[in-house]
Each structure stands twice: as structure tokens, then as C-alpha cells.
């Protein structure tokens, strides 16, 4: 029997049913032997991060997980690996075991639960215990849930039972990726259960009205991130942000607020504790709205400290002067337009507006960062690299002239 302490098993990824069966047999066998051999510790005691595969026998049609033979390896692993702090799983298999009404001894140190490819389909009587049974894990604080895009009823399987509502969910950090289901009343009921929530990240995978969902969110949020997978399907959330009066960090992706940028008026008027705002690539900017927001340091409380604007991007990588071995760089014949892309300034936010904003931020004491700030230097960086390429061309021409000059001298 090898000493398992020599093996780095802290992160264990099982990618197939075969892996699942083999690992279940391994942890069960080593646990049995460890009881008879002094100094041999169970392999399962060293697993901290566990990733379980999709189990084909569970596809949203299970009435009682105990009736499935395929669930036994999952049950064995969760029973033996008591030191796991992060559990990642695909589909419903691990949840059916982990949150079953009769199982109360699994993963007492669990801190984070990641569920991918989640879909509805369990019978309502069985599924409504899901949120209630998350309360069994005293250290669980983070939940990541990826719902299949077209599953409109996913959150119907996650509504807390009436018996569970007396004690709020222990989750403080929630990351959701979902589509049409986010617009359903069941999604609003789901998020309302997280009374202790402080961090929320939402990735929207289909066009949906988030208003009802955001209105149901607890006002305890201090950090909120919203972005879209497909920015051709815009959503406007600014009207629903004013209720989050404790918000200190806000990150928004493209097409999550109206092009008129009334967003900044909402932030100034209603979010007195806002310290950091990040607007991701493709977000719209209106010069006077952003400028007033910065000069007011985010509103009457003056709490704004950090503004990251990735709205406008200039592509200046790779750099010719840092890639001297490239044939076109060495010859000086590189067309920089094939590598680089200029910033797409707009009528509502021009290069001059960006320069004015940088000056205003310095005056107001707001740290301004992001690709928009770097884009201001595009012309200067372009001129510098073009001079470099011109120098390489001159070197090549000089070398060629030298060769011809030597030939003329010999004649």
C-alpha cells in the first residue's frame, strides 16, 4: 500500500463514468485498509477540489435517486471525501445525492458548489428541497449555477419549500448563467431566497427582461456584474439598479444599458456607496454623461474611486519592435493594419472627449483605467512603430546599396 500523502490529490477531476467507478472503488478500498494499518491515511482525506462528470442515467427524469444503480459511485465518493471544499458537477447526478432528504453527512467542509448543465425535470416534490438542503452545509458561501439556455423552467425546480423560508440561504456569492428562465417568476422567487447575498454575477444567454429578477434581488448586494453572451440581444437594466443602495462595485457588459447613458444619472442619484464601476468592451459612452459622473465622483457622497472603461478598444498587439524576427518586420515591409486595429471613436464620445475625461478624472481624484484610456495613445504608438519599421527598411536598403557598391568597385 503506497503512502498516499506523497500524491498530490488535492484537486481531483473525474471525466467519465469509468473514472467515477474507479475512484469510488479506490477511496472505499483505501479507507477500509487505513482502518487496519497504522500510519496509512485515507486517500479521500486529501481531496479538496472535486469535479464529477455528467452521469448519463440522470437526465431530469429521476423520482428517487436511491433507485438508480449509477448513483452509488457518486454516493460513495461524497460519503468518503469529507474534506472537499469545492465541488463541481455536471447535470443533476451529484445534486440528487448531495441534497437528498435522507443524506445529511456529506461534505461538512463544503465552501463552494458549481453546477453546470443544470436543467429542470425532477418531480416538483423532490426538487423543491434543493434550496432548503443547501442550509445543511455550515461553510457553504459560493454557488455557481449554469442553466441550459432554452430551459424556461429551470428555476421552478429550485424554489424553496415553505418549510425552508424561515432560515435564509447561507450563500453570499452567486454566479448565474442562464437564458429564458431568468425572465420567469420562478427565477424571481429563487433569487429572493438569498437574503445574505452580497455578490451576484449574471451571464445572460438569451434575450430576456431582467426587471422582475432584479427587483426580487436582496438589497444587501455590494457587488453586481451583468453581461451578455450575445450583445445582439440588448437588455436595459439601469432602471432597476437604483434599489441597490449598498452597491460598491458594478460591472456591466455591452448592451446592458440604453445608448443614451441615462445609467450615469441613476448611479449618481441612487447609489451613494459606489466606489468602482467597470464598463466592458462594446458599452456605449456619452461624453457629457460620463464627464459629469466623474466630476461628481459618482454623486453627492463623492464615493467613486475607480472607473474602468473598456468600451473602446485599440488593437496594438503584437508590437513590431518586440517581434524583430518576423520576416516582414525584419525587412520593414510589414503593413501594420494587418496586425492592428484603430479605436472606434463615436460621435457621442470622440478622441477629444476621451482626453477631456482623463483630465477631469485626474482633477477629481478618480483613478481612470481601461482600454479606452490606452486607446488615446494609439496614434502616438502607431507613429513610433512606423518609425521603427522605416528604420528597418532603411537598414535593408543600405545593405543592398553596399552590395551593389562593392560590385561597381570591382568592375
C-alpha positions as CSV (number, residue, x, y, z in Angstrom):
1,X,0.0,0.0,0.0
2,X,1.7,3.3,-1.1
3,X,1.7,6.3,1.3
4,X,-1.0,8.5,-0.3
5,X,0.4,11.6,1.4
6,X,3.1,11.6,-1.3
7,X,0.5,12.1,-4.0
8,X,-1.0,15.4,-5.0
9,X,-4.7,14.5,-5.0
10,X,-6.0,17.9,-3.7
11,X,-7.7,18.6,-7.0
12,X,-9.4,15.5,-8.4
13,X,-11.2,15.6,-11.8
14,X,-13.3,12.6,-12.9
15,X,-14.2,12.9,-16.6
16,X,-16.3,9.7,-17.3
17,X,-18.4,7.0,-15.7
18,X,-15.3,4.8,-15.8
19,X,-13.4,7.4,-13.8
20,X,-16.3,7.6,-11.4
21,X,-16.5,3.9,-10.8
22,X,-12.7,3.5,-10.4
23,X,-12.3,6.4,-8.0
24,X,-15.2,5.2,-5.9
25,X,-13.7,1.8,-5.6
26,X,-10.3,3.3,-4.8
27,X,-11.4,5.6,-1.9
28,X,-13.6,2.9,-0.5
29,X,-10.8,0.3,-0.6
30,X,-8.1,2.6,0.9
31,X,-10.5,3.7,3.6
32,X,-11.1,0.1,4.6
33,X,-7.3,-0.6,4.6
34,X,-6.5,2.5,6.6
35,X,-8.5,1.2,9.5
36,X,-6.2,-1.8,9.7
37,X,-2.8,-0.2,9.1
38,X,-1.4,2.4,11.4
39,X,0.0,5.4,9.6
40,X,-1.9,4.9,6.4
41,X,-4.4,7.8,5.9
42,X,-7.4,7.6,3.6
43,X,-6.8,9.0,0.1
44,X,-10.2,10.7,0.3
45,X,-8.9,12.9,3.2
46,X,-6.7,14.8,0.8
47,X,-9.3,15.7,-1.8
48,X,-10.1,19.4,-1.5
49,X,-11.5,20.2,-5.0
50,X,-13.6,17.5,-6.6
51,X,-15.0,17.5,-10.2
52,X,-17.7,15.0,-11.0
53,X,-18.7,14.1,-14.6
54,X,-22.2,14.0,-16.2
55,X,-23.9,10.7,-15.3
56,X,-25.9,9.6,-18.3
57,X,-28.5,7.8,-16.1
58,X,-29.7,11.1,-14.7
59,X,-31.4,13.4,-17.2
60,X,-34.1,15.2,-15.3
61,X,-36.4,12.2,-15.0
62,X,-35.5,10.8,-11.7
63,X,-38.1,10.4,-9.0
64,X,-35.9,8.7,-6.4
65,X,-32.1,8.8,-6.8
66,X,-31.7,5.8,-4.5
67,X,-33.3,3.6,-7.2
68,X,-30.5,4.3,-9.6
69,X,-27.5,2.0,-9.6
70,X,-25.4,4.6,-11.4
71,X,-25.8,6.9,-8.3
72,X,-24.0,4.6,-6.0
73,X,-20.4,5.6,-7.1
74,X,-21.4,9.2,-6.6
75,X,-22.8,8.5,-3.1
76,X,-19.6,6.6,-2.2
77,X,-17.3,9.4,-3.3
78,X,-19.3,12.1,-1.5
79,X,-19.5,10.0,1.6
80,X,-15.7,9.2,1.7
81,X,-14.3,12.6,0.6
82,X,-15.3,14.5,3.7
83,X,-12.6,17.2,3.3
84,X,-13.9,18.6,0.0
85,X,-14.2,22.4,0.0
86,X,-15.2,22.9,-3.7
87,X,-17.5,20.5,-5.6
88,X,-18.1,20.9,-9.3
89,X,-20.6,18.7,-11.2
90,X,-22.5,18.5,-14.4
91,X,-26.2,17.8,-14.6
92,X,-28.3,16.6,-11.7
93,X,-26.5,13.5,-10.5
94,X,-24.4,14.9,-7.7
95,X,-27.2,17.1,-6.5
96,X,-29.6,14.3,-6.3
97,X,-27.3,12.6,-3.9
98,X,-25.9,15.6,-2.1
99,X,-29.3,17.2,-1.4
100,X,-31.4,14.1,-0.9
101,X,-33.7,14.2,2.1
102,X,-32.1,11.2,3.8
103,X,-28.5,12.2,3.3
104,X,-27.1,14.5,6.0
105,X,-23.5,13.5,6.4
106,X,-21.9,14.6,3.1
107,X,-19.2,17.2,2.7
108,X,-19.3,19.0,6.1
109,X,-16.5,21.4,5.0
110,X,-18.0,22.4,1.6
111,X,-17.5,26.1,0.8
112,X,-18.3,26.3,-3.0
113,X,-20.7,24.4,-5.2
114,X,-20.5,24.6,-9.0
115,X,-23.3,23.1,-11.1
116,X,-23.0,23.1,-14.9
117,X,-25.6,22.0,-17.5
118,X,-28.4,22.3,-14.9
119,X,-31.9,21.6,-16.2
120,X,-35.4,21.2,-14.8
121,X,-37.3,18.0,-14.9
122,X,-37.3,16.4,-11.4
123,X,-40.7,16.0,-9.9
124,X,-41.7,19.1,-8.0
125,X,-42.0,17.4,-4.7
126,X,-38.4,16.1,-4.9
127,X,-36.8,19.2,-6.4
128,X,-38.2,21.8,-4.0
129,X,-35.9,20.5,-1.3
130,X,-32.9,21.7,-3.2
131,X,-32.5,25.2,-1.8
132,X,-33.6,24.1,1.7
133,X,-31.0,21.4,1.9
134,X,-28.2,23.8,1.0
135,X,-28.6,25.0,4.5
136,X,-27.0,21.8,5.8
137,X,-23.5,23.0,4.8
138,X,-22.3,25.4,7.5
139,X,-19.4,26.8,5.5
140,X,-21.1,27.0,2.1
141,X,-20.9,30.5,0.8
142,X,-20.5,30.4,-3.1
143,X,-22.9,28.9,-5.6
144,X,-22.3,28.8,-9.4
145,X,-25.2,27.6,-11.5
146,X,-25.2,27.3,-15.3
147,X,-28.6,26.7,-16.7
148,X,-29.2,25.5,-20.2
149,X,-30.2,28.4,-22.4
150,X,-33.6,27.2,-23.6
151,X,-34.7,25.7,-20.3
152,X,-37.5,28.0,-19.3
153,X,-38.4,26.1,-16.2
154,X,-35.1,25.6,-14.5
155,X,-35.8,27.8,-11.5
156,X,-39.1,26.1,-10.9
157,X,-37.0,23.2,-9.7
158,X,-35.2,25.4,-7.3
159,X,-38.0,27.3,-5.5
160,X,-37.5,26.9,-1.7
161,X,-40.2,24.9,0.1
162,X,-42.4,26.7,2.5
163,X,-40.7,24.9,5.4
164,X,-37.3,26.3,4.5
165,X,-38.1,30.0,4.2
166,X,-37.7,30.7,8.0
167,X,-33.9,30.4,7.6
168,X,-32.3,32.2,4.7
169,X,-29.8,30.7,2.3
170,X,-26.2,30.8,3.6
171,X,-24.9,31.8,0.1
172,X,-23.2,35.1,-0.1
173,X,-21.7,34.8,-3.6
174,X,-23.9,33.7,-6.5
175,X,-22.9,33.3,-10.2
176,X,-25.7,32.5,-12.6
177,X,-25.6,31.7,-16.3
178,X,-29.0,31.4,-17.8
179,X,-31.3,32.4,-20.6
180,X,-35.0,32.4,-21.0
181,X,-35.5,31.1,-17.4
182,X,-34.3,34.4,-15.9
183,X,-37.5,36.1,-17.1
184,X,-39.8,33.7,-15.3
185,X,-41.4,34.3,-11.9
186,X,-39.7,31.2,-10.6
187,X,-36.3,33.0,-11.1
188,X,-37.5,35.9,-9.0
189,X,-38.7,33.5,-6.3
190,X,-35.4,31.7,-6.5
191,X,-33.2,34.9,-6.0
192,X,-35.4,36.2,-3.2
193,X,-34.3,33.4,-1.0
194,X,-30.7,34.6,-0.9
195,X,-31.2,37.2,1.9
196,X,-27.4,37.2,2.8
197,X,-26.2,37.7,-0.8
198,X,-23.5,40.3,-1.3
199,X,-22.0,39.3,-4.7
200,X,-24.0,38.5,-7.8
201,X,-22.8,37.8,-11.3
202,X,-25.3,37.2,-14.1
203,X,-24.4,36.0,-17.6
204,X,-27.4,36.2,-19.8
205,X,-27.5,33.8,-22.7
206,X,-30.8,34.8,-24.4
207,X,-32.9,38.0,-24.8
208,X,-34.9,38.4,-21.6
209,X,-36.4,41.1,-19.4
210,X,-34.4,41.1,-16.1
211,X,-36.6,43.6,-14.4
212,X,-38.6,41.2,-12.3
213,X,-35.5,39.2,-11.4
214,X,-33.5,42.3,-10.3
215,X,-36.5,43.7,-8.4
216,X,-36.5,40.5,-6.3
217,X,-32.8,40.5,-5.6
218,X,-31.9,41.3,-2.0
219,X,-30.8,44.9,-1.5
220,X,-27.8,43.6,0.5
221,X,-25.7,43.4,-2.7
222,X,-22.4,45.1,-2.6
223,X,-21.0,43.8,-6.0
224,X,-23.0,43.2,-9.2
225,X,-21.9,42.0,-12.6
226,X,-24.2,41.7,-15.6
227,X,-23.1,40.8,-19.1
228,X,-24.5,39.2,-22.3
229,X,-23.2,36.2,-24.3
230,X,-24.8,37.7,-27.4
231,X,-24.8,41.5,-27.5
232,X,-27.2,41.5,-30.4
233,X,-29.9,40.9,-27.9
234,X,-29.8,44.1,-25.8
235,X,-31.3,44.4,-22.3
236,X,-31.5,47.6,-20.3
237,X,-31.1,47.2,-16.6
238,X,-30.4,50.8,-15.4
239,X,-34.0,51.4,-14.2
240,X,-33.7,48.5,-11.7
241,X,-30.3,49.4,-10.3
242,X,-31.4,52.3,-8.0
243,X,-32.6,49.9,-5.3
244,X,-29.2,48.5,-4.6
245,X,-28.1,51.3,-2.2
246,X,-25.3,49.3,-0.7
247,X,-23.6,48.6,-4.0
248,X,-19.9,49.4,-4.1
249,X,-18.8,47.6,-7.2
250,X,-20.7,47.5,-10.5
251,X,-19.6,45.8,-13.8
252,X,-21.7,45.9,-16.9
253,X,-21.2,44.4,-20.3
254,X,-22.2,45.6,-23.8
255,X,-25.9,46.3,-24.5
256,X,-26.9,46.1,-20.8
257,X,-28.0,49.8,-20.7
258,X,-29.5,52.3,-23.1
259,X,-27.2,54.1,-25.5
260,X,-28.4,57.4,-24.1
261,X,-26.3,56.6,-21.0
262,X,-29.0,57.6,-18.5
263,X,-27.3,54.9,-16.5
264,X,-24.9,57.5,-15.1
265,X,-27.8,59.7,-13.8
266,X,-29.2,56.7,-12.0
267,X,-25.8,55.9,-10.4
268,X,-25.4,59.5,-9.3
269,X,-28.8,59.8,-7.8
270,X,-29.3,56.4,-6.1
271,X,-26.0,54.6,-5.3
272,X,-24.2,56.6,-2.7
273,X,-21.6,53.9,-1.8
274,X,-20.5,53.1,-5.3
275,X,-16.7,53.1,-5.4
276,X,-15.8,51.2,-8.5
277,X,-17.5,51.0,-11.9
278,X,-16.3,48.8,-14.9
279,X,-17.9,49.1,-18.4
280,X,-16.8,46.2,-20.6
281,X,-15.9,46.2,-24.3
282,X,-18.7,47.4,-26.5
283,X,-20.5,49.5,-23.9
284,X,-21.7,52.9,-25.1
285,X,-20.4,56.2,-23.8
286,X,-21.9,59.7,-24.0
287,X,-19.3,62.3,-23.2
288,X,-21.2,64.7,-21.0
289,X,-22.8,61.9,-19.0
290,X,-19.5,60.3,-18.2
291,X,-17.8,63.6,-17.6
292,X,-20.4,64.8,-15.1
293,X,-20.3,61.4,-13.3
294,X,-16.5,61.6,-12.9
295,X,-16.5,65.3,-11.8
296,X,-19.2,64.5,-9.2
297,X,-17.1,61.5,-8.1
298,X,-20.2,59.3,-8.6
299,X,-22.8,61.5,-6.8
300,X,-23.4,63.7,-3.8
301,X,-21.4,61.4,-1.5
302,X,-18.3,61.5,-3.7
303,X,-17.5,57.9,-3.1
304,X,-16.3,57.0,-6.6
305,X,-12.7,56.0,-6.6
306,X,-12.1,53.8,-9.6
307,X,-13.6,53.9,-13.1
308,X,-12.6,51.2,-15.7
309,X,-13.7,52.0,-19.3
310,X,-13.1,49.1,-21.7
311,X,-15.8,50.5,-24.0
312,X,-13.4,51.4,-26.9
313,X,-10.5,49.2,-27.8
314,X,-7.4,49.8,-29.9
315,X,-5.5,46.8,-31.0
316,X,-1.8,47.4,-30.7
317,X,-0.5,43.9,-30.2
318,X,1.7,42.4,-31.3
319,X,4.3,45.2,-31.5
320,X,6.8,45.1,-34.4
321,X,9.6,46.4,-32.2
322,X,9.0,43.4,-29.9
323,X,8.8,40.9,-32.7
324,X,12.1,41.6,-34.6
325,X,12.4,38.1,-36.0
326,X,9.2,38.2,-38.0
327,X,10.2,38.3,-41.8
328,X,8.0,41.3,-42.6
329,X,9.3,43.2,-39.5
330,X,13.0,42.4,-40.3
331,X,12.5,43.7,-43.8
332,X,10.5,46.7,-42.6
333,X,7.7,45.8,-45.1
334,X,5.0,45.0,-42.5
335,X,1.6,46.6,-43.1
336,X,0.6,47.5,-39.5
337,X,-3.1,47.5,-40.5
338,X,-2.8,43.7,-40.9
339,X,-1.9,43.4,-37.2
340,X,-3.5,46.4,-35.5
341,X,-6.9,48.0,-35.4
342,X,-7.6,51.7,-34.6
343,X,-10.1,52.7,-31.9
344,X,-13.7,53.1,-33.0
345,X,-14.5,56.6,-31.6
346,X,-18.1,57.6,-31.9
347,X,-19.9,61.0,-32.4
348,X,-21.1,60.8,-28.8
349,X,-17.6,60.0,-27.5
350,X,-14.6,61.2,-29.5
351,X,-10.9,61.2,-29.0
352,X,-11.1,64.8,-27.7
353,X,-13.8,63.7,-25.3
354,X,-11.5,60.9,-24.0
355,X,-8.7,63.3,-23.4
356,X,-11.0,65.7,-21.6
357,X,-12.3,62.8,-19.4
358,X,-8.7,61.8,-18.5
359,X,-8.0,65.4,-17.4
360,X,-11.3,65.5,-15.4
361,X,-10.6,62.3,-13.6
362,X,-7.1,63.5,-12.6
363,X,-8.7,66.7,-11.3
364,X,-11.4,64.9,-9.4
365,X,-9.1,62.3,-7.9
366,X,-10.7,59.3,-9.7
367,X,-8.5,56.5,-10.9
368,X,-9.3,56.1,-14.6
369,X,-8.2,52.9,-16.4
370,X,-9.1,50.6,-19.2
371,X,-8.7,50.1,-22.9
372,X,-10.4,53.5,-23.6
373,X,-7.7,55.3,-21.8
374,X,-5.0,53.3,-23.7
375,X,-6.7,54.0,-27.0
376,X,-5.9,57.7,-26.6
377,X,-2.3,56.9,-27.2
378,X,-3.0,54.9,-30.4
379,X,-1.8,57.5,-32.8
380,X,1.4,58.1,-30.9
381,X,2.2,54.3,-30.6
382,X,1.4,53.9,-34.3
383,X,3.8,56.6,-35.2
384,X,6.5,55.1,-33.0
385,X,6.2,51.7,-34.6
386,X,6.0,53.0,-38.1
387,X,9.3,54.9,-37.4
388,X,10.8,51.6,-36.3
389,X,9.7,49.8,-39.5
390,X,11.0,52.7,-41.6
391,X,14.3,52.3,-39.8
392,X,14.4,48.6,-40.7
393,X,13.6,49.4,-44.3
394,X,16.5,51.9,-44.4
395,X,18.8,49.3,-43.0
396,X,17.9,46.8,-45.7
397,X,18.3,49.4,-48.4
398,X,21.6,50.5,-47.1
399,X,22.8,46.8,-47.1
400,X,21.6,46.4,-50.7
401,X,23.4,49.6,-51.8
402,X,26.5,48.3,-50.1
403,X,26.4,45.1,-52.1
404,X,26.0,47.0,-55.4
405,X,28.6,49.5,-54.4
406,X,31.2,46.7,-53.9
407,X,30.3,45.2,-57.2
408,X,30.8,48.6,-59.1
409,X,34.2,49.0,-57.4
410,X,35.4,45.6,-58.7
411,X,34.4,46.5,-62.2
